């Protein structure tokens, strides 16, 4: 009986461990994306500043600045969409884990109840 309980406890921890793995993978993906985006933005900002520093015409400098801001906005929107996609996939996976764990817990509870009934029946027969 004790062994059944311990086995059930170990089995019930599996969904939690899957959730931890899911969340860890999500964090790694988001941190890597943030690091890559930061490096890319720093490089593009430096290149933009270098181009601006050699520009003598004020109109050309303003035009370059406007184009840079447009490109920067597009990049930030793209990164936000990519992050949202990664988070959505992680949430979907979490939902699958949760649904699967409910079914597992129900099946384990049924087994435990059946096992308990058998033990009670055996004990009743021995007492009689």
Phi, psi and omega in degrees: 000314179298318179297321177297318179297316181295319178296319179296320179296317179295319179295323182288342178279342182302315179298324179295319179295322176296322178295320178297316177299317179299313181292324178295316178298320178298312181298318180296315180298316181292320178293320179295317178297320179295317179296316179296316181294318179298315179297316180296318179294321178296317180294317181291325177294317178296315179297321179295315180296323177296318179295319178295324184292335180264355181278128181264330184276125182295321179296319178295321180295318179295318178297317178299319180295318179297316179296320180297317180296320178297313179296319179298316178299317178299318180295316181295322177295317179298316179296319179297319178295317179298317179297319179297321178296317179296316180293319179299318178296320179293321179294319178298316178296320178298320177298319178296318179297316181298313180298317179295323182291326178296315179297319179296316181297320179297317180295319179294320179296321179296316179298317181296319179296318179295319179296319178296319178299318180296317180296318179296320179296317178297316180296322178295321180292323179292326181288332183277000000 
